[in-house]
Amino acid sequence: MSALIYCPFPDREAARAAANTLLDRRLVACVNLLGEVESIYEWSGERGNSCEIGALFKTSAALLDDAIQSLVEIHPYDTPAVMGWRCDSVSEAAAAWLGELDRGS
């Protein structure tokens, strides 16, 4: 089974660094650095907004929790929004590719 993780970063360099770290640790097979997103949020009782870079991490379901934990540890925010989910449906080829992470290939 495959999984995805979404996480915003303060800038492209931070997102790229996290992507490379998780790739080096073989916790993900691919990371899509998305374009700039505007985040509008409530934090500590105040409304705020900022521009961030979204990142979509592709991994196997077996590695999802470890990948999330690694992202939380290396993320530059004190309280990063790291959200992951197991995919209900995935193409056969993508499932095989992401499954290689589990086998250490």
N, C-alpha and C positions, 0 to 999 in steps of 0.2 A: 504494500500500500504506500502511496505517496502522501506528501504533506507540503504545506506552504506556510511561510511566516511573513507577516507584514510588519514593518517597523520604520518609523520616520527618524531622520537624522537632522542635525542642525545645518549641515552642508554636505556637498558632494564628497569632499575629502574624507570626512568621518564615515560616510556610508561606504566609500571605496575601501577604507582601512578595515572596517568590520567585515566586508565581503571577503577580502583577501585572507583575513584571519580565519574565518569559518571554512573557506576553501582549503587553506593550509591544514586545518585540523580534520579535514575530510568529514565535516558535519553537514555540508551542503554540496550540491553538484553544480549549482548555477545561482547567480544573483542578478536580478534586473534592477538597475538603478533607474528609477522613474524620474520624470521631470519635476520641477519645483511644484510644490503643493502649498496652498494657503491653509494653515490650521487656525481654527477659531475654537477657543477652549475656555473652560472654567478651571482655575487653579488657585488654591488657597483663598477661595471666596471672591476672587476677582476674575473678570473677563479679560482675555488677552487674545492676541493673534500674532502669528509669525509665519515666515516662509521656511519650509523644510524640504528635504529631499526624501521621498518615499523609496523604500527598498523592498523587493519581493524575493524571498529566499526559497529555493526549491530543494527539497530533501526527501528522505524516506520517512515513513511514519515511525519506524523504530528509532530514528535519531532526533525526532522532533523535540522531545523534552531536553536533551543534551544541547541541541542547537539553541533553543530558547535560553537556557541557563547561561551559555557562553555569551550570547548577545547581551544579556542583562549585565554580566560581569565586565564586558569591554566597552559598553555604550558610554558616550560622554555625558548623557543626562543622568541625574541622580535617580529619577524615576522614569525610565524609558517605557514607552507603550509598545511592548513586544507581544504580538498576538499570532498564534499558530492554530492551524486546523488540519485535520486529516481529510484527504480528498475522497469523495464518494465515487468519483469517476475520473479515469485518466486513460489516455491512449496506451495501448500495449507497448509501443516503443518507448514512450516516456517512463512508464512503470519499470521497464527493464533497465533503462539507463539509471534511474534513481535507485533501483534495487542494487546496483553495483556498489553503492556506498556501504550497504550492509555486509557485502562480501569482501570489502577491502580491496577491490580491484582497481 
